[in-house]
Amino acid sequence: MSTIITKNTTVICRGSKNPSYGHPKVYINTQKDGRCPYCSQEYKYNPKQNKSHE
């Protein structure tokens, strides 16, 4: 799984775009650990990033 770079300090991870296949919604602080406890997706904060992901 690749790291998602975002300009947001908090992101939501659901594990999948389809809720039937994901995990419970969690809010992740990208300035601290930045890793989802369910699926291990990693998010990194970059305030200069042009496009953000959730």
N, C-alpha and C positions, 0 to 999 in steps of 0.2 A: 504494500500500500504506500502510495507516495504522500509526502507531506503537503498539506494545503496551506499556502501562504495567504494571509488575509490582513486587511487594514482594520478589522474589527477586534476589539479587545475581548469580546465575548461572542462565541458562536454556539449554535445548536447542532448536536449530532443525533441522528436517528438511526444510523447504521445502514440505511437504504432509502432511496427516494420513495419506494413503495412501502408504506407502513406495515403491510402484511409480512414483510421479510426483514424488517429492521429490529431495533431494540427500543426500550423506553427512551424518551427524549431526555437528553442531558445537556446542561449548559456548561461550556468549557471556557475557562479563562485562558486566553492565548498568551498572556504575559507571564503566566506561571508555568505549570507543567505542560498544558496544551495537548494532552493525550486523553482520548476517550477511554473510560474504564471498561466499557463493554466490548468495543471492536478494535481498540488500539489505534484508531485513526489519529494521526498527529496533525496539529494545527500550530502554525507559527505566525506571530504578529510582526507585521512590517507596515508602519504607518505610510510608507510611500507606495504601497501596492495600489495599482489602478483598479483592479477588479477584485471584489471580495466573494467568498463562498460561504455557504452555510451547510 
